[in-house]
Protein backbone atom coordinates (compact mmCIF):
# COMPACT_ATOMS: atom_id res chain seq x y z
CA UNK A 1 0.00 0.00 0.00
CA UNK A 2 1.33 3.46 -0.88
CA UNK A 3 1.92 5.91 1.94
CA UNK A 4 0.37 8.82 0.07
CA UNK A 5 -3.30 7.80 -0.20
CA UNK A 6 -4.32 11.48 -0.26
CA UNK A 7 -2.39 12.20 -3.45
CA UNK A 8 -3.15 15.62 -4.83
CA UNK A 9 -4.22 17.20 -1.56
CA UNK A 10 -0.82 18.21 -0.18
CA UNK A 11 2.85 18.17 -0.99
CA UNK A 12 4.13 17.97 2.57
CA UNK A 13 3.08 18.05 6.19
CA UNK A 14 4.71 20.49 8.60
CA UNK A 15 5.06 20.23 12.36
CA UNK A 16 6.82 22.45 14.88
CA UNK A 17 8.48 20.80 17.86
CA UNK A 18 10.33 22.20 20.84
CA UNK A 19 14.10 21.79 21.06
CA UNK A 20 13.87 19.34 23.93
CA UNK A 21 11.59 17.05 21.88
CA UNK A 22 14.30 16.66 19.22
CA UNK A 23 17.22 16.43 21.65
CA UNK A 24 15.52 13.71 23.71
CA UNK A 25 14.35 11.76 20.63
CA UNK A 26 15.95 8.31 20.43
CA UNK A 27 15.16 7.77 16.75
CA UNK A 28 17.40 10.58 15.48
CA UNK A 29 21.11 9.75 15.87
CA UNK A 30 23.05 11.88 18.39
CA UNK A 31 25.51 12.89 15.68
CA UNK A 32 22.66 14.43 13.66
CA UNK A 33 21.22 16.23 16.68
CA UNK A 34 24.66 17.63 17.55
CA UNK A 35 25.06 18.95 14.01
CA UNK A 36 21.81 20.95 14.21
CA UNK A 37 22.02 24.60 15.13
CA UNK A 38 20.68 25.12 18.64
CA UNK A 39 17.35 26.94 18.44
CA UNK A 40 14.25 26.88 20.67
CA UNK A 41 12.16 25.11 18.00
CA UNK A 42 12.47 22.88 14.97
CA UNK A 43 10.27 22.80 11.90
CA UNK A 44 9.81 19.23 10.68
CA UNK A 45 8.62 18.86 7.10
CA UNK A 46 7.47 15.42 6.05
CA UNK A 47 7.43 14.85 2.29
CA UNK A 48 5.58 11.71 1.27
CA UNK A 49 6.56 10.03 -2.02
CA UNK A 50 5.27 6.61 -3.03
CA UNK A 51 6.55 4.28 -0.30
CA UNK A 52 8.99 6.61 1.46
CA UNK A 53 8.82 9.63 3.73
CA UNK A 54 11.56 12.24 3.64
CA UNK A 55 11.91 14.31 6.82
CA UNK A 56 13.56 17.72 6.73
CA UNK A 57 14.53 19.33 10.04
CA UNK A 58 14.94 23.10 10.23
CA UNK A 59 16.15 24.83 13.42
CA UNK A 60 13.94 27.91 13.93
CA UNK A 61 13.96 30.82 16.35
CA UNK A 62 10.18 30.98 16.87
CA UNK A 63 7.00 29.10 16.06
CA UNK A 64 5.55 31.78 13.75
CA UNK A 65 5.57 29.63 10.62
CA UNK A 66 2.94 29.34 7.87
CA UNK A 67 2.73 27.18 4.78
CA UNK A 68 1.64 28.83 1.54
CA UNK A 69 0.18 26.15 -0.71
CA UNK A 70 -0.45 27.24 -4.30
CA UNK A 71 -2.48 25.08 -6.70
CA UNK A 72 -1.20 25.60 -10.26
CA UNK A 73 -2.70 24.86 -13.66
CA UNK A 74 0.70 23.43 -14.61
CA UNK A 75 4.19 23.41 -13.18
CA UNK A 76 6.03 25.54 -15.71
CA UNK A 77 9.38 27.31 -15.23
CA UNK A 78 7.69 30.61 -16.13
CA UNK A 79 5.06 30.25 -13.41
CA UNK A 80 7.66 29.23 -10.82
CA UNK A 81 9.69 32.29 -11.81
CA UNK A 82 6.63 34.53 -11.34
CA UNK A 83 6.03 33.02 -7.88
CA UNK A 84 9.69 33.55 -6.94
CA UNK A 85 9.51 37.17 -8.10
CA UNK A 86 6.38 37.80 -6.02
CA UNK A 87 8.10 36.42 -2.93
CA UNK A 88 11.05 38.68 -3.68
CA UNK A 89 8.84 41.74 -4.35
CA UNK A 90 7.06 41.16 -1.03
CA UNK A 91 10.46 41.09 0.73
CA UNK A 92 9.87 37.53 1.89
CA UNK A 93 13.13 35.98 0.64
CA UNK A 94 14.73 36.15 4.09
CA UNK A 95 11.60 34.57 5.62
CA UNK A 96 11.54 31.48 3.40
CA UNK A 97 12.45 28.28 5.20
CA UNK A 98 11.63 25.70 2.52
CA UNK A 99 10.05 25.49 -0.94
CA UNK A 100 9.04 22.57 -3.10
CA UNK A 101 6.63 21.69 -5.85
CA UNK A 102 5.14 18.69 -7.57
CA UNK A 103 2.55 17.54 -10.08
CA UNK A 104 0.72 14.36 -9.10
CA UNK A 105 -1.45 14.64 -12.21
CA UNK A 106 -2.45 17.49 -14.51
CA UNK A 107 -5.02 18.88 -12.09
CA UNK A 108 -2.84 18.37 -9.02
CA UNK A 109 0.17 20.67 -9.46
CA UNK A 110 1.37 22.44 -6.34
CA UNK A 111 4.06 24.86 -5.27
CA UNK A 112 4.49 25.38 -1.56
CA UNK A 113 6.70 27.44 0.64
CA UNK A 114 7.12 27.56 4.39
CA UNK A 115 7.77 31.06 5.69
CA UNK A 116 8.55 32.56 9.06
CA UNK A 117 5.96 35.29 9.56
CA UNK A 118 7.45 36.84 12.72
CA UNK A 119 8.62 39.97 10.88
CA UNK A 120 5.62 40.60 8.57
CA UNK A 121 4.63 43.73 10.52
CA UNK A 122 8.13 45.16 10.10
CA UNK A 123 7.92 44.84 6.30
CA UNK A 124 4.25 45.97 6.17
CA UNK A 125 2.91 42.73 4.69
CA UNK A 126 -0.20 40.84 5.75
CA UNK A 127 -1.16 37.26 5.04
CA UNK A 128 -4.13 38.59 3.07
CA UNK A 129 -1.79 40.66 0.88
CA UNK A 130 0.36 37.58 0.19
CA UNK A 131 -2.71 35.57 -0.78
CA UNK A 132 -4.01 38.39 -3.02
CA UNK A 133 -0.69 38.77 -4.85
CA UNK A 134 -0.63 35.09 -5.78
CA UNK A 135 -4.36 34.82 -6.52
CA UNK A 136 -4.11 37.52 -9.21
CA UNK A 137 -1.66 35.50 -11.32
CA UNK A 138 -2.96 33.58 -14.37
CA UNK A 139 -2.17 29.90 -13.95
CA UNK A 140 -2.83 29.89 -10.21
CA UNK A 141 -6.07 28.15 -9.28
CA UNK A 142 -6.05 28.52 -5.52
CA UNK A 143 -3.88 29.82 -2.67
CA UNK A 144 -4.11 28.49 0.88
CA UNK A 145 -2.19 29.73 3.89
CA UNK A 146 -2.00 27.11 6.60
CA UNK A 147 -0.98 27.18 10.24
CA UNK A 148 1.77 24.79 11.25
CA UNK A 149 0.87 23.01 14.48
CA UNK A 150 3.11 22.83 17.52
CA UNK A 151 3.52 19.32 18.91
Secondary structure, 3 states (H helix, E strand, C coil): CCCCCCCCCCCEEEEEEEHHHHHCCCCCCHHHHHHCCCCCEEEEEEEEECCEEEEEEEEECCCCEEEEEEEECCCCHHHHHHHHHHHHHCCCHHHEEEEEEEECCCCCEEEEEEEECCCCCCCCCCHHHHHHHHHCCCCEEEEEEEECCEC
